[in-house]
């Protein structure tokens, strides 16, 4: 007898695998589409800043990496391009950590292992029929395009440059960020509490990206030392350089009837989650947290549905869409506003933004509220 599924998930990245595990835990039968790659995968140098909500969910699925691959952030420093700065401290917030910097390959491996041993999940090489198709294919989703979903994209005219560095000085569990005329640079601590390595994310103008990628190692690390004011001493490149264009984007529809559905066949639907539904600027490290919150909300809504409702019931899926769009709006607006403010070079704006950083540092309750929102608390 042919296997039947409650949900077919297209996309076996972090968001897709997490959704599969959440649904399988609720005894739903899941087909996870993981098509074989046509070319060898490039060494992945990315790292994500995950908040307490994401950590708790991944721990509940037993997929949280070990301490060496999920470095606790105790402090955060944000420096303006003149004298403005903001500092956050986990102790002052009464929490264990402001965030955890998670190595992407390590997290993907833990999720893949969990999926492999979950009997409710079947890995398939191509999409299969199910009442619900969840699209978790990322920002360049082919299924979203195939289904004719409008994806409103606002290009930033910037590229992200990512790599790994070995530093002369230990990072001290501090996440550091600098807004400079050359771009926005972040050093994210890796390799545990005593580590000397950082993940680098630098947002640079699109026209400057080729130079950042092609210049020799000495010139590249010297440029990073200048922007970071040599805060971690001498720097050594220890990974390839990756790059991708930055944008803000959101799908107009996050769910709908499956194309070709008729009264003669069982109604089926589709739903978007993660980067297939939205993109935000990486300057606050919230992209994956938002995607994981998507699948957490979707799994909860499907779990609490009436027994007679299908997983593809559009009433449920529209409830998910409303909830997640409402949650995304303030984050997207804040990231877009900061990006626009810190990429402008006019002197009056430079003065304004550094005054704003100094004022925010002294704001007390506002600063505490912002920190707790970013940590996934008070929601």
N, C-alpha and C positions, 0 to 999 in steps of 0.2 A: 504494500500500500504506500502510495506516495506521501512524503512528508508534507504536512501543512504548517503554515507559519502565521503568527499573529502580526508580526512586523518584519519588514525587510529594510535593513539599514544599508544605504549606499555610502560608502566611505569608512575605511577601517583605520582612521587616525585616532588621536587621543579622544576626541569628542565622540566619534562613532563607537569605539570600543567601550567607552564609559557608559554610553546609553545602552548598548547591548547587555552589559553586566547588570545595570539597574533594572532593566526589564526582565532579564532572566531570573533575577532574584525574586521577582513577583510571579514566577512560574509562567511567564509568557514565552512562546516559542519564537525564536529570533533567527533570521537569516542575515548574516553579515557578509556583505559583498567585499571581497578583498582580491581584486584582480592582480595577477602577477605583473611585476614591473618589467618593462621592455628594456630598460637600461639599468646598470648598477646604481644603487643609491649613493649619493655623495655623503661624505662624512658630515654629520649634523652637528653644528656648533651652537645651536640655539639653546637657550635656557628660559624658563618661565618663572615669573614671580607669582606664586600661588598664595591665596589668602586662607584664613582659618576655615571658611566655609568649604572651599575646595578640598583642603586637607582632610577635614572631617569626613567628607563624602568618599574620597579615595581610600581613606583608612577603613571605612565601613565595607569597602569592596576588597580589602586586603591587597591593594595595589600601590600603596604609598612606598616610595623608594627608601633605602636606608639612609642614615644620617650623612654618609659621605656624598650621597647624590641628591640630598634635599637639605641644603644649607640654611640654617636659621639666620634670619636678619634681625639683629638686636637694635640696630640704629640705622637711620637714613639721613643723608645729607643732600640737599638740593641747593646748588649754587647758581646765582644769576650771572650776567655777563659783566657786572661791575662789583657792587658790594652787597647786593641783596642775597640772603640765604635763608633756608628753612631747615630745621633739624627735628627729627622725630625720634623718640626713644621708647622701646617696648616697656621698660620699667615704669616710665611715667604714665603709660596707658594701662598699667596693671595687667599686661598680657605676656605670654611666653615669647612671642615674636611678632614683629610687624608683618612679616611675610616669610616664605620659604622659597629659595631659588632652586628650582628643580631642573636637573639635567634631562633634556628631552629624550635622548636614547634610553636612559635608565627607566624613565616612566613608561615609554612605549613598550619596553621589554616586559615590565611587570604586568601591564595591561594585556599584552599578547599571551603571556603565560596563564593569566586568569581566564581569558576567553577559551584557551585551549582545553582547560579542565572543567568548563561549564557545560553540562550536557544539554541545557536548554538552547545553546547557541550552536548553529552550524555555519561553518565558513563555506561560502559559495563563490564561484568564479564569475558569476553573472547575476543580474537581478532576477528575482523569482516573484511569483504572485503572492500577495498578502493584502489584508484589508488596509494596512497602512505602510506606506513607503516613507522612511525618514531619510532626508538628504543631508548628509554630514560630510560632503566632499571638499569643503574649504572654499576659499574666495573665488577660485576658478571653476566652480562646479559646472560640469557639462550637463547634468540632469536638470539643474535650474534653468539653463539656457534652452534645453530640449523642451521643457514644459512651458516655455514662453513667459517666464516670470521676470518682470522688470527689476533690474538691480541698479538703483540710483547711485552712481559713483561720483565722488568729488575728489579728483586727483590733487595731491598736495604739492606736486612738483619736487618731491623729495624721494630719496632712496634710503632704505635702512642698510647699513653695513654691519654684519655680525661676524665675530670671530672669538677666539679664546686667547688669553694672555697668561703668562707666568710672571709674577711680580716679585721684585726684590723684597718688599715688605709684606707681612701678612695683612689680609684684608680686614681682620678684626670684626667680622660679621657685620660689616657696614656696607649698605648699598649706597653708591654715590652717583650723583647726576650733575652735569654741568650744562648750562645754556650759554653758548658762545657764538660769536659771529660765524665760525666755521660750521656749526651745527649743534645738535643736542647729543651729548655723550653720556652713556650710562655704563658703570662698572658694577656688575652683579657678582657677589661672592660665591665661590664654588669650593668643593672639596672639604666641606666640613668646617668646624669652628676654627681650626688652626690653619686653614688653607692659605696658599699663596697664589691661587689662580682666580681669575675672574672671567665671566662671560661679558663680552662687549657688544653693545648695540649703539650705533652712531647714526643719527638721522642727518643726512647732508643734502644740499641742493642737487637736483637731478644732474645738472651739468658738471658737478664736481665728482660724481660717483665713479666714473671711469678712472680718474686719477687715484682715488682712494683704493681702488681694487688693483691697479696695475703698478703702483709705486713699490720700490723695493722695501724689504722688511725694515731696514734701518730708518728710512724716511717715514714709513708708516708709524712705527712705534714712537719716533720722535714727535710726530704731530700729535699723537695721543698724550704723550707726556706733557706737551705744552698746554693742551686744553685742560688736562687734569692737574696742572700745577705740580707734577711729579709727586702726587700724594702717596703713591705706592712705590716710589723709587724707580729703578730701571725696569723696563718692560721687555719681555721676550715673547714673540709670536709663537703660539703652540697649536695652531689650527688653521685650516683654510679660511678664506674670506668669502662670505656669502652676501648676496644683495638682492633686494626686491623693492618694487615701487610702493610708496605709502599712499594710502587713500582713506577717506571716510566713505562708507557705503552702507546701504540698507535696502533690503528687498521690499517692494511695495506690498506683496502678499507673502505670508509665511506658511499658508496652508491652502488647500483647495482640492477639488475632485480630481482623481487621476485621469489624465487625457484618455479619451475613448471609453470612459465608463458609460454604460447604458442601463436602462431599466431591466434588460434581459440578463444582466450579470450582477454578481454581488457588488454593491457599492464599495469602491476603494478610494483612498485619499492619499495625499502627500503632505509632508510638513518639513520645514527647514529648521536647522539648528546650527549653532556655531558660526564659523566664518562664511558659510553658505548663505546665512541670513543677514550678517552684518560685519563690518570692519571698523575698527577705531584705531587712532594713532597709538603706537606702542609706548609713548613717553611716560605713562603711568602704570604700564605693565598689567592692564586689566583685560586684555583680549581673551585669553584662555579662561580666566575666571568667569567672564560673561558667558562664554560658550558652555562651560560646565554647569553654570546656573540654568542655562537653557534646558539641558537634558535632565537636570534634576527636577525642574518644573514639569517637563513633559512626562517624565516617569511617574511623578506624583499624581498628575491629573489622570493618567491612564489607570493607575493603581486604584484610585478612588471612584472610578466610573461605576455606574449601575451595571449589574450583571448582564442585563439585556443589551447593553450598548457595545457596539463593535469598537475595536481600537481605531478604526478609521472614521468614527463619528465626527462629523465636521463641527458639531456644537462644542465638543470637547476641545478640538484643535483650535477653534477660534478663541476659546477661553485662554488657552496657552498663548496664542498670538497676542492677545490684548495684554496679558500679564507681562510678557517678556518685552514687548515694545515699550510699555510704561517704565519698566526697569532700565531699559537701554537708553531712553531719551536723555535723562540728566547726565549720564556718563558720557554719551556721545557729544553733547553740547559742551561739557567741561573740557574734554580732550581737544575738541575743535577750537574752542576759544583760546586755550593755552598754546596750541600749535600756531595759531594765527598771531598771537601776541609776541611769542618768542622768536618768530622767524622774520619779523619786521625790523628794519635797521634804522628807522628814523630816530633821531636823538630824543624827541619828546616821549616817544613810546619806550625807549630804553630807560629813561628816567622813571617813567610811570611804572614799568614792570618791576624794577628793582625796589622802588618805594612800596609796591604792592607786596613783594616778598618779605620786606622788613616788617610791614604792618601785619601780614599774616602770621609771621613768627611770634608776634606779641598778642595775637588775637584771643588766646585762651580757649574759650568754649568752641569757637568756630574751628580752630585748628584741631582740637580733640575730636569734634564731630567728624571732620573730614578724614582724619586718621582711622577712626572706627568704621566709617563707610568703606574705605579702601581695604580694610582688613576683613570685610565681610561680616562685621558685627552690627548690632542695632538694626537689623532688617526684619 
